[in-house]
Amino acid sequence: MTYRAPVADIAFTLKHGAGLAPTLAQGDGIGADDVDAVLTEAGRFATEVIAPLNSVADRHGTPFKDGAVTTAPGWKAAYRDWAAAGWGAVSLPAQWGGQALPHALNAACIEMWNSASMAFGIGPVLTTGAAEALAAFGSDELKHIYLRKLVSGEWMATMELTEPQAGSDVGALRTKAERAADGSYRITGQKIFITYGEHDLTDNIIHFVLARLPDAPAGNRGISLFLVPKVLVKADGSLGERNDLRAHSVEHKLGIHGSPTCTMVYGDHGGAVGYLVGEENRGLACMFTMMNLARLAVGLQGVGIAERATQQALQYARERKQGRAVGATVQGSSAIIEHPDVKRMLLTMRALTRAARCICYATAGAIDRSHGDGDAAAAANGRAALLTPVAKAYSTDIGVEVASLGVQVHGGMGYIEETGAAQHLRDARIAAIYEGTNGIQALDLVSRKLPLDGGAVVRGYLDELRRTVDAVNAVNDPAFGWTGNRLSEAVDSLDRATTWLLAHLDNEPQAALAGATPYLRLFGNAAGGCMLADEALAAIRLADGDGAARIALARFFAENIAVQASGLEHSVTEGADSVTGAALA
Ligand SMILES: Cc1cc2nc3c(=O)[nH]c(=O)nc-3n(C[C@H](O)[C@H](O)[C@H](O)COP(=O)(O)OP(=O)(O)OC[C@H]3O[C@@H](n4cnc5c(N)ncnc54)[C@H](O)[C@@H]3O)c2cc1C
């Protein structure tokens, strides 16, 4: 079973569930038809070109010999065609060869690349993030030499923070940068777990490396960002000598076998030539440009893998016959989809996937609206900041859960590699870990995002969720069942938990942080439930043919998933002592 891009669903969510129709209409001459055309073509490429390579790369891995990585058969051609079609440039600035289309549209494309293959999708995401950072912070000279090639995909980029002693605590990094007489820098040190650190897809790889100057202050305030090309670039733009850096080894890992994860060594021969991006000691701020986009993109990986796992489980459940369903009217055994427990699993998979999709696209839409000046842009900036950790962590948790349910739907065959269901679960697992673990995202949400603007950012969002609840109640359609009540309770729980956290954050930070992960889940459930209801309401307004199915899914989410809100609320507001006070023997 391979993947078929759900272009119509994606387009609907982009325009309605995530409320982006006005943004898309405002875009530089881009209308709904253009959006559909881009999505259709991306869906075709993902379905026909990338998806068939997913299991090939899983089996092939990324063999490493004499410092070189060989990607799986077919990958080089797929990447070349992908870049030539301009897919790496969708949301990048026109000045450097990008298409300057909305991030929200690119988000939808990123979802499809990652449904097709997470191992493929993660590489270009890092390049896009690097290009954004270079466009925002690089010197004119660096931009002229490197940016067009990154935007066009001719060269790929990496993002290098992690060292053996510096994972979540980036401030502990030790890679050194020394000033050279010609204004460049010499980089020495080691980075681990570097995605696409070495590969054969492009003839140059541009490493974006965090390092510390000799006189830098300790911790996060002493980190600078450097552009360090694998192959040095001559003044005329042609490739020169190899820089003083190499991949030392490639990891063997649980999933995303097609994506090379490398240990990188800098400065065997005195130091790799690096160029400062932004100001000295302000590297983390530049890296955050890359990281925020990369966090959203990793959230989209969760959506992508969940979508693929759901499609596959649905098809299997229609074909596999076992037992006789209660109330079956035909003779013989029933397709397992007819058993209520299997149906519940499939509905859970679909509902969680679509809720996470809404959250991710809404985050991307807020990023689009945040560009520019004025109150609306500032409000959108706050919204994007608030939603980014939720988009990352909720969606990637969903990715793991949905992929696991996918294995369960397949029964024993799910545990056997040949069905592909197991690969989805293996692949999904990393997304909850990299780009800041989901635990770190929850801390970010609670300790940095809730206090934004004295709590006004989160309060404004809660008001918006309440307006959705009111709208569901106002249509008074019996098909919604208990949707209005259950969403209302979920939003109330989120409101109380938010108030509790804001009240405890300063005086009892341990207690507040102990509840960060259940709070993020509560946030995602309340937001996702309301967004699915928004989609259903839009379908009613538009007399969309799918309206009944959208109402049914919103109802399923509200009555079966959003109802977990009160338990999560208690975990946040009452569960802290049993965490902080517990002794782990
Ligand atoms: C396949 C793969 C690809 C990767 N690609 C890249 C890449 O391209 N570039 C790059 O720079 N890195 C990359 N990484 C590294 C990745 O980002 C880190 O592994 C991740 O940030 C976690 O760091 P760590 O592994 O050191 O875990 P640790 O930081 O040791 O964390 C271990 C556990 O402790 C928790 N924890 C740690 N600190 C805190 C805290 N302050 N509060 C609460 N909980 C905490 C974490 O949530 C986690 O559960 C990759 C990793 C893998 C496995």
The ligand as an SDF file (V2000), in Angstrom:
LIG
                    3D

 53 58  0  0  0  0  0  0  0  0999 V2000
   17.7260   11.0430   14.0840 C   0  0  0  0  0  0  0  0  0  0  0  0
   18.1620   12.3060   14.7540 C   0  0  0  0  0  0  0  0  0  0  0  0
   18.3680   13.4410   13.9850 C   0  0  0  0  0  0  0  0  0  0  0  0
   18.8040   14.6170   14.6000 C   0  0  0  0  0  0  0  0  0  0  0  0
   19.1060   15.7120   13.8110 N   0  0  0  0  0  0  0  0  0  0  0  0
   19.7190   16.7860   14.3830 C   0  0  0  0  0  0  0  0  0  0  0  0
   20.2410   17.8540   13.5770 C   0  0  0  0  0  0  0  0  0  0  0  0
   20.1130   17.8570   12.3450 O   0  0  0  0  0  0  0  0  0  0  0  0
   20.8880   18.8700   14.1990 N   0  0  0  0  0  0  0  0  0  0  0  0
   21.0590   18.9130   15.5440 C   0  0  0  0  0  0  0  0  0  0  0  0
   21.6610   19.8560   16.0390 O   0  0  0  0  0  0  0  0  0  0  0  0
   20.5780   17.9150   16.3440 N   0  0  0  0  0  0  0  0  0  0  0  0
   19.9230   16.8630   15.7920 C   0  0  0  0  0  0  0  0  0  0  0  0
   19.4570   15.8370   16.5810 N   0  0  0  0  0  0  0  0  0  0  0  0
   19.6060   15.9420   18.0150 C   0  0  0  0  0  0  0  0  0  0  0  0
   18.2870   16.1840   18.7310 C   0  0  0  0  0  0  0  0  0  0  0  0
   17.8050   17.4710   18.4420 O   0  0  0  0  0  0  0  0  0  0  0  0
   18.5020   15.9110   20.2080 C   0  0  0  0  0  0  0  0  0  0  0  0
   18.6800   14.5090   20.3420 O   0  0  0  0  0  0  0  0  0  0  0  0
   17.3700   16.4050   21.0660 C   0  0  0  0  0  0  0  0  0  0  0  0
   17.3170   17.8170   21.0720 O   0  0  0  0  0  0  0  0  0  0  0  0
   17.4800   15.9310   22.5200 C   0  0  0  0  0  0  0  0  0  0  0  0
   18.7560   16.1180   23.0330 O   0  0  0  0  0  0  0  0  0  0  0  0
   19.5020   14.8730   23.7440 P   0  0  0  0  0  0  0  0  0  0  0  0
   19.4480   13.7270   22.7990 O   0  0  0  0  0  0  0  0  0  0  0  0
   20.8300   15.3090   24.2110 O   0  0  0  0  0  0  0  0  0  0  0  0
   18.5860   14.5120   24.9680 O   0  0  0  0  0  0  0  0  0  0  0  0
   18.6610   15.1740   26.4160 P   0  0  0  0  0  0  0  0  0  0  0  0
   18.7530   16.6540   26.3060 O   0  0  0  0  0  0  0  0  0  0  0  0
   19.6940   14.4810   27.2110 O   0  0  0  0  0  0  0  0  0  0  0  0
   17.2160   14.8260   26.9960 O   0  0  0  0  0  0  0  0  0  0  0  0
   16.9020   13.5580   27.5690 C   0  0  0  0  0  0  0  0  0  0  0  0
   15.5190   13.6760   28.2150 C   0  0  0  0  0  0  0  0  0  0  0  0
   15.5460   14.6630   29.2520 O   0  0  0  0  0  0  0  0  0  0  0  0
   14.5800   15.6800   29.0140 C   0  0  0  0  0  0  0  0  0  0  0  0
   15.1660   16.9690   29.4010 N   0  0  0  0  0  0  0  0  0  0  0  0
   16.3850   17.4500   29.1210 C   0  0  0  0  0  0  0  0  0  0  0  0
   16.5380   18.6760   29.6340 N   0  0  0  0  0  0  0  0  0  0  0  0
   15.4010   18.9950   30.2470 C   0  0  0  0  0  0  0  0  0  0  0  0
   14.9260   20.1370   30.9680 C   0  0  0  0  0  0  0  0  0  0  0  0
   15.6630   21.2290   31.1230 N   0  0  0  0  0  0  0  0  0  0  0  0
   13.6560   20.0880   31.4610 N   0  0  0  0  0  0  0  0  0  0  0  0
   12.8800   19.0140   31.2860 C   0  0  0  0  0  0  0  0  0  0  0  0
   13.2680   17.9120   30.6090 N   0  0  0  0  0  0  0  0  0  0  0  0
   14.5030   17.8970   30.1000 C   0  0  0  0  0  0  0  0  0  0  0  0
   14.2780   15.6220   27.5210 C   0  0  0  0  0  0  0  0  0  0  0  0
   12.9700   16.1040   27.2310 O   0  0  0  0  0  0  0  0  0  0  0  0
   14.4270   14.1320   27.2360 C   0  0  0  0  0  0  0  0  0  0  0  0
   13.2320   13.4640   27.5250 O   0  0  0  0  0  0  0  0  0  0  0  0
   18.9860   14.6680   15.9930 C   0  0  0  0  0  0  0  0  0  0  0  0
   18.7400   13.5320   16.7680 C   0  0  0  0  0  0  0  0  0  0  0  0
   18.3590   12.3590   16.1650 C   0  0  0  0  0  0  0  0  0  0  0  0
   18.1590   11.1300   17.0130 C   0  0  0  0  0  0  0  0  0  0  0  0
  1  2  1  0
  2  3  1  0
  2 52  2  0
  3  4  2  0
  4  5  1  0
  4 50  1  0
  5  6  2  0
  6  7  1  0
  6 13  1  0
  7  8  2  0
  7  9  1  0
  9 10  1  0
 10 11  2  0
 10 12  1  0
 12 13  2  0
 13 14  1  0
 14 15  1  0
 14 50  1  0
 15 16  1  0
 16 17  1  0
 16 18  1  0
 18 19  1  0
 18 20  1  0
 20 21  1  0
 20 22  1  0
 22 23  1  0
 23 24  1  0
 24 25  2  0
 24 26  1  0
 24 27  1  0
 27 28  1  0
 28 29  2  0
 28 30  1  0
 28 31  1  0
 31 32  1  0
 32 33  1  0
 33 34  1  0
 33 48  1  0
 34 35  1  0
 35 36  1  0
 35 46  1  0
 36 37  1  0
 36 45  1  0
 37 38  2  0
 38 39  1  0
 39 40  1  0
 39 45  2  0
 40 41  1  0
 40 42  2  0
 42 43  1  0
 43 44  2  0
 44 45  1  0
 46 47  1  0
 46 48  1  0
 48 49  1  0
 50 51  2  0
 51 52  1  0
 52 53  1  0
M  END
$$$$
